[in-house]
Amino acid sequence: MGKLQSFSVEFNQGKSVYRPGEIVYGSVVITLAAPMTTKAVTIKFIGEANVHWSVTRSSGDNSTTTTHYRNSETYFNQQLCVYGQGTLGPHQNSTELPAGQSSFPFQFLLPSQLPSSFEGVYGYVRYIVHAAIDRPGKFVTNIQTVFTVLDILDLNFEPTARYPATMNDSKTLCCLCCVSAPITAEVHIDRRGYVPGEFISVNANVENGSSSKLPSTSASIIQNVTFKATTHSKTFTNKVIMVQGQGLDAGQSMQWNNQRLKVSTSFATINASIL
């Protein structure tokens, strides 16, 4: 690496998860083996969402046409110069970083309205601290570190969130002209709204009225995400967590009592207009 031994973005107290409206505190740390001529050291704070997917179609004559669908939005993009050109204060006329370790503290106030961080198949919501050392001769060294924003939905403003929910379903197995009694399930959860870190308590009663063995039972949290390009949209369904239960012989019944599913931070509601 030559003179540059290390170059990093470090968040205060190792914190990397923030809420909208919080201040992100940290430092850009540069360690040099020898003094290095430097035009500027800059820090950029970026919040953005991007959506992209493509569709390939046959257009005849053994050729294909690929159409790309895209969209993006920016929540913030602000740059701060902390050393050299564009800097105010003691480093504004500096042209050489000294040997050893130099630390440049930063703080950035997040907007009060931001969607939660998200990484998906066809898009993302991402928050980044980007740092750069600009040296003479158009030599620029860049690094970036991603941090997480978690926007918690206030369930106090969701009138149905505290109410329990019950669902009934059934399925009938058919074999040629023979129709057996149905497999039925009644599932109950204690309320309809949860925040990351909480547990969904699942109670269920399953009856196998068929003549076949039911190999297993399971409960899942399903995540549905719609990615919105400028002219089209695409929905992706993902089974993000599942708990497996025992099977059930023909004519038998079973109960689930307080089987728990944890709501992780990756299940947060995403309030981005393109996701």
Backbone as CSV, one residue per row, in Angstrom:
resi,resn,N_x,N_y,N_z,CA_x,CA_y,CA_z,C_x,C_y,C_z
1,MET,0.825,-1.208,0.000,0.000,0.000,0.000,0.861,1.260,0.000
2,GLY,2.227,1.139,0.114,3.117,2.283,0.111,2.989,3.081,1.397
3,LYS,2.881,4.389,1.243,2.784,5.259,2.420,1.491,5.031,3.201
4,LEU,0.428,4.743,2.472,-0.873,4.564,3.120,-0.965,3.177,3.738
5,GLN,-0.960,3.124,5.075,-1.014,1.836,5.777,-2.442,1.408,6.087
6,SER,-3.300,2.351,6.428,-4.708,2.024,6.698,-5.565,3.252,6.488
7,PHE,-6.821,2.988,6.124,-7.777,4.053,5.808,-9.151,3.495,6.126
8,SER,-9.848,4.061,7.113,-11.094,3.453,7.573,-12.084,4.501,8.063
9,VAL,-13.358,4.095,8.057,-14.436,4.863,8.679,-14.838,4.121,9.941
10,GLU,-14.817,4.807,11.073,-15.153,4.175,12.355,-16.274,4.959,13.019
11,PHE,-17.328,4.233,13.419,-18.442,4.857,14.118,-18.170,4.863,15.623
12,ASN,-18.571,5.926,16.294,-18.356,6.025,17.737,-19.005,4.854,18.469
13,GLN,-18.236,4.249,19.372,-18.680,3.122,20.201,-19.136,1.934,19.351
14,GLY,-18.660,1.861,18.116,-19.001,0.734,17.250,-20.445,0.688,16.815
15,LYS,-21.172,1.786,17.028,-22.593,1.798,16.683,-22.767,1.854,15.176
16,SER,-23.653,1.022,14.640,-23.880,1.018,13.189,-25.362,0.982,12.823
17,VAL,-26.254,1.069,13.817,-27.696,1.077,13.569,-28.270,2.369,14.162
18,TYR,-29.019,3.107,13.344,-29.541,4.404,13.747,-31.009,4.522,13.389
19,ARG,-31.679,5.444,14.065,-33.065,5.774,13.763,-33.110,7.091,12.983
20,PRO,-34.125,7.308,12.173,-34.270,8.616,11.527,-34.267,9.728,12.577
21,GLY,-33.587,10.831,12.272,-33.498,11.952,13.202,-32.323,11.871,14.155
22,GLU,-31.624,10.738,14.205,-30.447,10.608,15.063,-29.220,11.227,14.389
23,ILE,-28.176,11.464,15.207,-26.907,11.968,14.690,-25.927,10.800,14.573
24,VAL,-25.320,10.684,13.408,-24.291,9.670,13.176,-22.943,10.286,13.541
25,TYR,-22.302,9.719,14.561,-20.990,10.191,14.989,-19.927,9.174,14.577
26,GLY,-18.764,9.685,14.161,-17.676,8.786,13.822,-16.428,9.550,13.443
27,SER,-15.466,8.829,12.882,-14.203,9.431,12.456,-13.684,8.713,11.227
28,VAL,-13.005,9.451,10.371,-12.209,8.873,9.304,-10.767,8.828,9.811
29,VAL,-10.184,7.635,9.802,-8.852,7.429,10.375,-7.880,7.027,9.267
30,ILE,-6.786,7.767,9.167,-5.764,7.520,8.149,-4.431,7.294,8.844
31,THR,-3.747,6.216,8.508,-2.422,5.926,9.061,-1.422,5.873,7.917
32,LEU,-0.347,6.680,8.040,0.675,6.785,6.998,2.036,6.361,7.529
33,ALA,2.794,5.683,6.685,4.167,5.317,7.034,5.114,6.503,6.888
34,ALA,4.745,7.469,6.041,5.553,8.663,5.802,4.627,9.780,5.378
35,PRO,5.030,11.041,5.473,4.175,12.146,5.031,3.736,11.969,3.572
36,MET,2.503,12.412,3.265,1.960,12.228,1.925,1.309,13.518,1.441
37,THR,1.744,13.979,0.271,1.152,15.179,-0.323,-0.320,14.902,-0.631
38,THR,-1.182,15.810,-0.179,-2.616,15.589,-0.270,-3.328,16.877,-0.630
39,LYS,-4.219,16.810,-1.616,-5.026,17.977,-1.968,-6.190,18.146,-0.990
40,ALA,-6.863,17.038,-0.655,-8.036,17.141,0.217,-8.418,15.774,0.757
41,VAL,-9.063,15.783,1.897,-9.734,14.608,2.453,-11.207,14.978,2.597
42,THR,-12.072,14.193,1.975,-13.501,14.502,1.992,-14.298,13.337,2.560
43,ILE,-15.447,13.678,3.127,-16.387,12.687,3.650,-17.752,12.992,3.037
44,LYS,-18.402,11.961,2.503,-19.715,12.132,1.883,-20.718,11.213,2.570
45,PHE,-21.902,11.754,2.826,-22.981,10.995,3.455,-24.072,10.783,2.409
46,ILE,-24.410,9.523,2.142,-25.310,9.177,1.048,-26.444,8.301,1.573
47,GLY,-27.654,8.671,1.205,-28.827,7.836,1.452,-29.594,7.694,0.151
48,GLU,-29.798,6.475,-0.317,-30.402,6.301,-1.634,-31.131,4.975,-1.737
49,ALA,-32.041,4.905,-2.701,-32.718,3.656,-3.056,-32.590,3.459,-4.554
50,ASN,-32.390,2.220,-4.958,-32.276,1.885,-6.375,-33.056,0.612,-6.669
51,VAL,-33.683,0.575,-7.841,-34.418,-0.591,-8.318,-33.931,-0.909,-9.728
52,HIS,-33.700,-2.191,-10.000,-33.304,-2.593,-11.355,-33.588,-4.065,-11.583
53,TRP,-34.170,-4.365,-12.726,-34.246,-5.740,-13.216,-34.320,-5.679,-14.731
54,SER,-34.099,-6.799,-15.362,-34.123,-6.844,-16.826,-34.943,-8.035,-17.292
55,VAL,-35.498,-7.907,-18.486,-36.291,-8.966,-19.118,-35.736,-9.179,-20.520
56,THR,-35.385,-10.434,-20.824,-34.859,-10.773,-22.143,-35.919,-11.530,-22.930
57,ARG,-36.181,-11.051,-24.140,-37.204,-11.659,-24.997,-36.587,-12.036,-26.339
58,SER,-37.131,-13.102,-26.909,-36.707,-13.505,-28.248,-37.338,-12.571,-29.271
59,SER,-36.505,-12.098,-30.210,-37.003,-11.181,-31.228,-36.912,-11.770,-32.626
60,GLY,-36.771,-13.100,-32.717,-36.698,-13.753,-34.017,-35.297,-13.747,-34.585
61,ASP,-35.095,-14.593,-35.608,-33.776,-14.694,-36.260,-32.674,-15.005,-35.253
62,ASN,-33.021,-15.824,-34.250,-32.068,-16.250,-33.229,-31.443,-15.083,-32.460
63,SER,-32.145,-13.982,-32.381,-31.647,-12.832,-31.628,-32.576,-12.555,-30.453
64,THR,-32.066,-11.827,-29.486,-32.850,-11.491,-28.307,-32.751,-9.992,-28.031
65,THR,-33.742,-9.507,-27.317,-33.772,-8.106,-26.893,-33.929,-8.055,-25.390
66,THR,-33.075,-7.283,-24.737,-33.126,-7.146,-23.284,-33.605,-5.745,-22.923
67,THR,-34.639,-5.693,-22.101,-35.183,-4.425,-21.615,-34.848,-4.275,-20.145
68,HIS,-34.298,-3.115,-19.785,-33.939,-2.844,-18.407,-34.977,-1.911,-17.781
69,TYR,-35.393,-2.248,-16.563,-36.333,-1.424,-15.811,-35.607,-0.883,-14.586
70,ARG,-35.650,0.435,-14.419,-34.876,1.075,-13.351,-35.698,2.177,-12.683
71,ASN,-35.252,2.507,-11.480,-35.759,3.678,-10.770,-34.816,3.958,-9.607
72,SER,-34.815,5.176,-9.140,-33.954,5.526,-8.008,-34.501,6.762,-7.317
73,GLU,-34.114,6.934,-6.071,-34.419,8.156,-5.345,-33.311,8.409,-4.330
74,THR,-33.056,9.681,-4.071,-31.989,10.089,-3.160,-32.599,10.772,-1.947
75,TYR,-32.191,10.350,-0.768,-32.685,10.938,0.478,-31.744,12.020,0.985
76,PHE,-30.464,11.822,0.794,-29.479,12.865,1.075,-28.179,12.507,0.370
77,ASN,-27.394,13.536,0.059,-26.082,13.372,-0.555,-25.289,14.634,-0.224
78,GLN,-24.574,14.581,0.885,-23.872,15.762,1.374,-22.395,15.453,1.563
79,GLN,-21.554,16.399,1.158,-20.105,16.213,1.241,-19.507,17.216,2.210
80,LEU,-18.539,16.749,2.976,-17.823,17.564,3.954,-16.334,17.428,3.692
81,CYS,-15.631,18.553,3.551,-14.177,18.520,3.380,-13.535,18.744,4.749
82,VAL,-12.654,17.843,5.150,-12.074,17.912,6.494,-10.571,18.204,6.489
83,TYR,-9.975,18.234,5.291,-8.545,18.496,5.213,-8.209,19.038,3.827
84,GLY,-7.406,20.123,3.783,-6.945,20.649,2.507,-7.953,21.551,1.822
85,GLN,-7.993,21.496,0.506,-8.836,22.384,-0.287,-10.303,22.258,0.105
86,GLY,-10.937,23.397,0.324,-12.353,23.419,0.659,-12.641,23.315,2.139
87,THR,-11.581,23.239,2.951,-11.760,23.093,4.396,-11.696,24.450,5.081
88,LEU,-12.525,24.623,6.083,-12.433,25.786,6.948,-11.762,25.366,8.249
89,GLY,-10.966,26.265,8.829,-10.311,25.931,10.082,-8.832,25.667,9.907
90,PRO,-8.225,24.954,10.859,-6.763,24.808,10.881,-6.178,24.029,9.710
91,HIS,-6.986,23.220,9.021,-6.452,22.390,7.930,-6.722,22.967,6.540
92,GLN,-7.222,24.210,6.463,-7.677,24.714,5.162,-6.540,24.947,4.169
93,ASN,-5.342,25.222,4.639,-4.218,25.441,3.730,-3.226,24.283,3.751
94,SER,-3.591,23.179,4.375,-2.673,22.044,4.499,-2.552,21.316,3.164
95,THR,-1.347,20.879,2.843,-1.091,20.154,1.597,-0.380,18.829,1.829
96,GLU,-0.124,18.497,3.096,0.605,17.256,3.370,0.086,16.618,4.652
97,LEU,-0.360,15.378,4.528,-0.760,14.612,5.707,0.494,14.108,6.416
98,PRO,0.561,14.237,7.731,1.768,13.801,8.438,1.832,12.281,8.577
99,ALA,3.044,11.780,8.842,3.202,10.359,9.137,2.483,10.018,10.441
100,GLY,2.120,8.758,10.587,1.389,8.315,11.764,-0.108,8.339,11.524
101,GLN,-0.859,8.414,12.594,-2.316,8.336,12.503,-2.953,9.713,12.574
102,SER,-3.845,9.995,11.643,-4.650,11.217,11.640,-6.116,10.823,11.731
103,SER,-6.842,11.498,12.589,-8.258,11.184,12.792,-9.093,12.423,12.534
104,PHE,-10.147,12.270,11.727,-11.008,13.387,11.368,-12.435,13.063,11.809
105,PRO,-12.862,13.618,12.954,-14.210,13.335,13.453,-15.285,13.930,12.546
106,PHE,-16.449,13.270,12.526,-17.582,13.800,11.770,-18.865,13.552,12.546
107,GLN,-19.879,14.320,12.221,-21.231,14.073,12.709,-22.214,14.490,11.628
108,PHE,-23.267,13.692,11.496,-24.251,13.954,10.457,-25.639,13.679,11.015
109,LEU,-26.496,14.700,10.931,-27.874,14.569,11.403,-28.733,13.933,10.320
110,LEU,-29.278,12.758,10.618,-30.149,12.078,9.663,-31.492,12.792,9.582
111,PRO,-32.085,12.870,8.388,-33.436,13.433,8.273,-34.432,12.647,9.135
112,SER,-35.483,13.322,9.544,-36.459,12.698,10.452,-37.348,11.679,9.753
113,GLN,-37.421,11.734,8.419,-38.232,10.791,7.657,-37.326,10.025,6.699
114,LEU,-37.090,8.760,7.000,-36.253,7.909,6.157,-36.815,6.491,6.148
115,PRO,-36.751,5.791,5.021,-37.134,4.376,5.012,-36.033,3.525,5.625
116,SER,-36.398,2.355,6.100,-35.430,1.432,6.681,-34.479,0.903,5.616
117,SER,-33.267,0.578,6.043,-32.308,-0.072,5.148,-32.884,-1.391,4.657
118,PHE,-32.557,-1.724,3.408,-33.089,-2.952,2.822,-32.198,-3.398,1.674
119,GLU,-31.943,-4.706,1.598,-31.209,-5.307,0.492,-32.082,-6.396,-0.115
120,GLY,-32.502,-6.208,-1.362,-33.396,-7.155,-2.001,-32.859,-7.668,-3.320
121,VAL,-33.620,-8.557,-3.936,-33.205,-9.181,-5.190,-33.134,-8.154,-6.314
122,TYR,-34.092,-7.230,-6.344,-34.169,-6.279,-7.445,-33.961,-4.825,-7.002
123,GLY,-33.527,-4.614,-5.777,-33.310,-3.241,-5.350,-32.874,-3.164,-3.904
124,TYR,-32.574,-1.947,-3.483,-32.082,-1.750,-2.119,-32.383,-0.335,-1.640
125,VAL,-32.369,-0.179,-0.312,-32.298,1.119,0.351,-31.003,1.083,1.144
126,ARG,-30.106,2.033,0.892,-28.749,1.921,1.429,-28.258,3.272,1.953
127,TYR,-27.530,3.205,3.081,-26.962,4.399,3.698,-25.455,4.204,3.843
128,ILE,-24.688,5.213,3.401,-23.247,5.043,3.232,-22.501,6.263,3.766
129,VAL,-21.364,6.002,4.406,-20.366,7.044,4.654,-19.198,6.749,3.711
130,HIS,-18.922,7.688,2.838,-17.882,7.536,1.815,-16.757,8.528,2.124
131,ALA,-15.528,8.065,2.153,-14.375,8.938,2.405,-13.390,8.826,1.253
132,ALA,-12.695,9.935,0.973,-11.748,9.959,-0.142,-10.528,10.793,0.207
133,ILE,-9.357,10.314,-0.218,-8.108,11.076,-0.154,-7.763,11.475,-1.582
134,ASP,-7.774,12.771,-1.827,-7.499,13.295,-3.166,-6.057,13.791,-3.201
135,ARG,-5.242,13.151,-4.056,-3.827,13.507,-4.158,-3.531,14.126,-5.518
136,PRO,-2.463,14.881,-5.621,-2.116,15.489,-6.915,-1.952,14.425,-7.998
137,GLY,-2.262,14.828,-9.242,-2.133,13.887,-10.343,-3.369,13.030,-10.527
138,LYS,-4.504,13.464,-9.985,-5.786,12.761,-10.127,-5.778,11.377,-9.480
139,PHE,-4.938,11.205,-8.453,-4.945,9.949,-7.696,-5.910,10.105,-6.524
140,VAL,-6.955,9.304,-6.511,-7.957,9.368,-5.445,-8.118,7.984,-4.836
141,THR,-8.009,7.904,-3.522,-8.243,6.648,-2.804,-9.586,6.760,-2.093
142,ASN,-10.476,5.795,-2.346,-11.835,5.832,-1.806,-12.102,4.638,-0.898
143,ILE,-12.898,4.862,0.118,-13.457,3.782,0.925,-14.898,4.146,1.246
144,GLN,-15.703,3.157,1.559,-17.051,3.437,2.015,-17.504,2.376,3.001
145,THR,-18.327,2.817,3.939,-18.866,1.932,4.969,-20.374,2.122,5.032
146,VAL,-21.089,1.025,5.042,-22.553,1.059,5.092,-23.009,1.017,6.546
147,PHE,-24.001,1.837,6.877,-24.640,1.747,8.182,-26.133,1.521,7.989
148,THR,-26.800,1.095,9.051,-28.203,0.701,8.971,-29.106,1.770,9.573
149,VAL,-30.179,2.083,8.874,-31.240,2.940,9.399,-32.475,2.068,9.613
150,LEU,-33.041,2.154,10.794,-34.212,1.343,11.132,-35.354,2.268,11.519
151,ASP,-36.351,2.338,10.652,-37.528,3.164,10.880,-38.614,2.291,11.486
152,ILE,-38.874,2.498,12.764,-39.862,1.680,13.470,-41.260,2.261,13.271
153,LEU,-42.158,1.425,12.764,-43.551,1.828,12.608,-44.203,1.939,13.984
154,ASP,-44.823,3.077,14.264,-45.491,3.294,15.543,-46.858,2.607,15.510
155,LEU,-46.941,1.472,16.197,-48.181,0.698,16.169,-49.313,1.370,16.917
156,ASN,-49.003,2.419,17.684,-50.070,3.152,18.368,-50.996,3.846,17.374
157,PHE,-50.500,4.064,16.155,-51.316,4.718,15.134,-51.929,3.711,14.163
158,GLU,-51.787,2.425,14.479,-52.415,1.372,13.672,-53.536,0.752,14.506
159,PRO,-54.775,1.146,14.268,-55.876,0.767,15.162,-56.109,-0.727,15.295
160,THR,-55.771,-1.512,14.286,-56.037,-2.954,14.355,-54.836,-3.760,14.839
161,ALA,-53.706,-3.092,15.104,-52.468,-3.815,15.411,-52.563,-4.630,16.694
162,ARG,-53.315,-4.151,17.669,-53.362,-4.827,18.974,-54.423,-5.921,19.053
163,TYR,-55.207,-6.084,17.973,-56.269,-7.081,18.009,-55.747,-8.451,17.589
164,PRO,-56.239,-9.520,18.215,-55.831,-10.872,17.805,-56.399,-11.217,16.433
165,ALA,-55.846,-12.263,15.844,-56.299,-12.696,14.519,-56.394,-14.212,14.490
166,THR,-57.418,-14.712,13.796,-57.626,-16.152,13.631,-57.903,-16.439,12.162
167,MET,-57.313,-17.517,11.661,-57.524,-17.907,10.268,-57.817,-19.391,10.200
168,ASN,-58.774,-19.757,9.357,-59.118,-21.161,9.136,-58.882,-21.509,7.673
169,ASP,-58.377,-22.707,7.433,-58.154,-23.153,6.065,-58.306,-24.663,6.015
170,SER,-58.557,-25.171,4.811,-58.700,-26.616,4.635,-58.234,-27.017,3.254
171,LYS,-57.863,-28.280,3.131,-57.423,-28.821,1.850,-57.912,-30.254,1.741
172,THR,-58.454,-30.599,0.567,-58.965,-31.947,0.328,-58.066,-32.669,-0.656
173,LEU,-57.655,-33.881,-0.299,-56.821,-34.691,-1.185,-57.708,-35.590,-2.041
174,CYS,-57.394,-35.641,-3.333,-58.164,-36.462,-4.258,-57.258,-37.509,-4.915
175,CYS,-57.766,-38.701,-5.054,-57.032,-39.760,-5.744,-58.012,-40.459,-6.685
176,LEU,-57.892,-40.187,-7.983,-58.832,-40.704,-8.981,-60.248,-40.301,-8.588
177,CYS,-61.109,-41.255,-8.311,-62.498,-40.911,-7.995,-62.745,-40.824,-6.493
178,CYS,-61.705,-41.034,-5.691,-61.875,-41.054,-4.234,-61.531,-39.691,-3.651
179,VAL,-62.417,-39.167,-2.840,-62.199,-37.901,-2.158,-62.252,-38.155,-0.662
180,SER,-61.169,-37.796,0.045,-61.115,-38.032,1.485,-61.647,-36.814,2.229
181,ALA,-61.782,-36.976,3.517,-62.136,-35.832,4.355,-60.981,-34.827,4.324
182,PRO,-61.257,-33.563,4.625,-60.224,-32.543,4.455,-59.179,-32.531,5.581
183,ILE,-58.043,-31.911,5.265,-57.059,-31.520,6.274,-57.415,-30.089,6.660
184,THR,-57.654,-29.834,7.939,-58.077,-28.507,8.378,-57.086,-27.936,9.377
185,ALA,-57.003,-26.622,9.387,-56.125,-25.934,10.339,-56.791,-24.645,10.794
186,GLU,-56.698,-24.387,12.072,-57.128,-23.113,12.649,-55.929,-22.519,13.353
187,VAL,-55.543,-21.321,12.953,-54.336,-20.673,13.479,-54.724,-19.367,14.153
188,HIS,-54.112,-19.134,15.314,-54.429,-17.933,16.095,-53.138,-17.246,16.519
189,ILE,-53.069,-15.912,16.348,-51.972,-15.112,16.904,-52.559,-14.058,17.822
190,ASP,-51.765,-13.639,18.804,-52.299,-12.784,19.875,-52.572,-11.358,19.428
191,ARG,-51.892,-10.873,18.375,-52.178,-9.548,17.822,-51.676,-9.490,16.380
192,ARG,-51.983,-8.384,15.688,-51.704,-8.298,14.256,-50.485,-7.444,13.906
193,GLY,-49.953,-6.711,14.864,-48.814,-5.841,14.596,-47.651,-6.129,15.526
194,TYR,-46.446,-6.153,14.967,-45.246,-6.442,15.737,-44.109,-5.537,15.247
195,VAL,-43.142,-5.304,16.111,-41.957,-4.539,15.736,-40.742,-5.463,15.814
196,PRO,-39.664,-5.121,15.119,-38.463,-5.976,15.146,-37.985,-6.245,16.567
197,GLY,-37.623,-7.499,16.804,-37.182,-7.937,18.125,-38.266,-8.642,18.917
198,GLU,-39.530,-8.468,18.531,-40.628,-9.132,19.223,-40.845,-10.532,18.666
199,PHE,-41.638,-11.310,19.396,-41.968,-12.677,18.978,-43.461,-12.775,18.661
200,ILE,-43.764,-13.451,17.562,-45.147,-13.790,17.240,-45.451,-15.144,17.872
201,SER,-46.442,-15.173,18.736,-46.832,-16.412,19.401,-47.948,-17.073,18.600
202,VAL,-47.660,-18.268,18.077,-48.583,-18.969,17.189,-49.232,-20.134,17.939
203,ASN,-50.555,-20.173,17.922,-51.313,-21.306,18.443,-52.149,-21.873,17.299
204,ALA,-52.165,-23.186,17.185,-52.860,-23.797,16.044,-53.437,-25.148,16.417
205,ASN,-54.491,-25.503,15.718,-55.080,-26.836,15.823,-55.191,-27.404,14.405
206,VAL,-54.574,-28.564,14.187,-54.541,-29.190,12.860,-55.195,-30.560,12.954
207,GLU,-56.093,-30.841,12.027,-56.752,-32.137,11.970,-56.540,-32.747,10.586
208,ASN,-56.004,-33.948,10.572,-55.768,-34.649,9.316,-56.905,-35.643,9.089
209,GLY,-57.923,-35.190,8.380,-59.067,-36.064,8.108,-58.858,-36.949,6.899
210,SER,-57.702,-36.803,6.234,-57.458,-37.589,5.025,-56.994,-38.996,5.380
211,SER,-56.801,-39.805,4.364,-56.300,-41.166,4.560,-54.784,-41.235,4.353
212,SER,-54.141,-40.099,4.217,-52.692,-40.050,3.996,-51.993,-39.388,5.175
213,LYS,-50.742,-39.763,5.375,-49.956,-39.146,6.427,-49.515,-37.753,5.995
214,LEU,-49.615,-36.785,6.914,-49.121,-35.430,6.681,-47.655,-35.390,7.119
215,PRO,-46.700,-35.206,6.179,-45.279,-35.342,6.522,-44.801,-34.382,7.605
216,SER,-45.285,-33.133,7.602,-44.818,-32.150,8.578,-45.788,-30.986,8.634
217,THR,-45.622,-30.160,9.639,-46.360,-28.903,9.750,-45.325,-27.789,9.910
218,SER,-45.694,-26.582,9.525,-44.754,-25.472,9.639,-45.509,-24.157,9.707
219,ALA,-44.844,-23.157,10.253,-45.346,-21.780,10.271,-44.237,-20.886,9.745
220,SER,-44.604,-19.895,8.937,-43.609,-19.060,8.272,-44.003,-17.592,8.339
221,ILE,-42.987,-16.746,8.271,-43.182,-15.320,8.024,-42.821,-15.080,6.559
222,ILE,-43.762,-14.545,5.808,-43.574,-14.296,4.380,-43.411,-12.796,4.154
223,GLN,-42.370,-12.429,3.428,-42.120,-11.027,3.096,-42.467,-10.785,1.622
224,ASN,-43.347,-9.823,1.374,-43.704,-9.428,0.011,-43.147,-8.030,-0.251
225,VAL,-42.317,-7.911,-1.273,-41.722,-6.620,-1.633,-42.053,-6.320,-3.088
226,THR,-42.600,-5.131,-3.343,-42.873,-4.692,-4.703,-41.839,-3.649,-5.106
227,PHE,-41.109,-3.943,-6.173,-40.100,-3.037,-6.716,-40.748,-2.246,-7.845
228,LYS,-40.653,-0.918,-7.784,-41.367,-0.056,-8.724,-40.383,0.700,-9.607
229,ALA,-40.284,0.280,-10.866,-39.519,1.033,-11.851,-40.387,2.173,-12.368
230,THR,-39.862,2.938,-13.311,-40.617,4.099,-13.786,-41.876,3.707,-14.553
231,THR,-41.858,2.545,-15.208,-43.018,2.150,-16.017,-43.603,0.797,-15.633
232,HIS,-42.877,-0.010,-14.867,-43.341,-1.335,-14.489,-43.047,-1.591,-13.012
233,SER,-43.662,-2.634,-12.487,-43.376,-3.060,-11.114,-43.211,-4.574,-11.087
234,LYS,-42.553,-5.040,-10.053,-42.280,-6.477,-9.924,-42.322,-6.830,-8.445
235,THR,-43.087,-7.869,-8.097,-43.229,-8.284,-6.698,-42.449,-9.563,-6.451
236,PHE,-41.707,-9.558,-5.364,-40.916,-10.719,-4.975,-41.395,-11.200,-3.614
237,THR,-41.672,-12.499,-3.510,-42.134,-13.100,-2.263,-41.035,-13.982,-1.700
238,ASN,-40.745,-13.787,-0.412,-39.633,-14.488,0.215,-40.061,-15.052,1.565
239,LYS,-39.792,-16.332,1.776,-40.065,-16.953,3.078,-38.849,-16.682,3.961
240,VAL,-38.972,-15.680,4.847,-37.801,-15.200,5.566,-37.490,-16.012,6.823
241,ILE,-38.484,-16.647,7.408,-38.212,-17.502,8.563,-39.315,-18.556,8.655
242,MET,-38.944,-19.746,9.117,-39.917,-20.831,9.216,-39.566,-21.707,10.409
243,VAL,-40.571,-22.150,11.116,-40.389,-23.151,12.166,-41.113,-24.411,11.736
244,GLN,-40.475,-25.543,11.952,-41.000,-26.828,11.503,-41.611,-27.584,12.674
245,GLY,-42.778,-28.183,12.421,-43.418,-29.012,13.432,-43.488,-30.464,12.988
246,GLN,-44.017,-31.290,13.848,-44.084,-32.726,13.562,-45.151,-33.035,12.525
247,GLY,-45.053,-34.221,11.926,-46.056,-34.680,10.983,-47.298,-35.187,11.699
248,LEU,-48.227,-35.671,10.917,-49.506,-36.077,11.490,-50.048,-37.275,10.716
249,ASP,-50.308,-38.378,11.428,-50.869,-39.567,10.795,-52.313,-39.328,10.353
250,ALA,-52.765,-40.165,9.430,-54.145,-40.077,8.940,-55.133,-40.204,10.093
251,GLY,-56.135,-39.341,10.113,-57.178,-39.386,11.131,-56.784,-38.810,12.470
252,GLN,-55.581,-38.253,12.584,-55.103,-37.714,13.864,-55.181,-36.186,13.875
253,SER,-55.047,-35.621,15.065,-55.037,-34.165,15.232,-53.892,-33.770,16.149
254,MET,-53.513,-32.513,16.111,-52.413,-32.013,16.951,-52.636,-30.530,17.225
255,GLN,-51.927,-30.044,18.241,-52.009,-28.632,18.604,-50.612,-28.030,18.678
256,TRP,-50.543,-26.770,18.291,-49.355,-25.960,18.537,-49.700,-25.002,19.668
257,ASN,-48.837,-24.939,20.676,-49.070,-24.047,21.801,-47.901,-23.076,21.947
258,ASN,-48.187,-21.810,21.660,-47.205,-20.732,21.830,-45.885,-21.011,21.104
259,GLN,-45.990,-21.485,19.871,-44.789,-21.615,19.031,-44.367,-20.212,18.594
260,ARG,-43.088,-19.852,18.814,-42.681,-18.464,18.624,-41.865,-18.263,17.349
261,LEU,-42.175,-17.169,16.653,-41.428,-16.716,15.481,-40.875,-15.329,15.793
262,LYS,-39.556,-15.158,15.698,-38.957,-13.863,16.017,-38.984,-12.947,14.807
263,VAL,-39.409,-11.713,15.040,-39.412,-10.684,14.004,-38.051,-9.987,14.034
264,SER,-37.220,-10.236,13.045,-35.881,-9.644,13.026,-35.915,-8.261,12.403
265,THR,-34.772,-7.538,12.458,-34.701,-6.180,11.918,-34.870,-6.163,10.406
266,SER,-34.612,-7.285,9.741,-34.758,-7.315,8.274,-36.217,-7.338,7.846
267,PHE,-37.155,-7.468,8.804,-38.578,-7.493,8.471,-39.232,-6.121,8.603
268,ALA,-38.428,-5.071,8.838,-39.010,-3.754,9.068,-39.819,-3.280,7.862
269,THR,-40.893,-2.532,8.142,-41.702,-1.961,7.068,-40.870,-0.949,6.284
270,ILE,-40.899,-1.045,4.953,-40.107,-0.171,4.088,-41.030,0.888,3.506
271,ASN,-40.773,2.152,3.849,-41.637,3.231,3.388,-41.005,4.027,2.245
272,ALA,-40.233,3.358,1.399,-39.688,4.009,0.210,-40.740,3.994,-0.896
273,SER,-40.809,5.059,-1.668,-41.852,5.148,-2.694,-41.603,4.200,-3.860
274,ILE,-40.353,3.716,-4.029,-40.069,2.798,-5.146,-39.915,1.363,-4.662
275,LEU,-40.140,1.123,-3.368,-40.078,-0.223,-2.793,-41.258,-0.420,-1.866
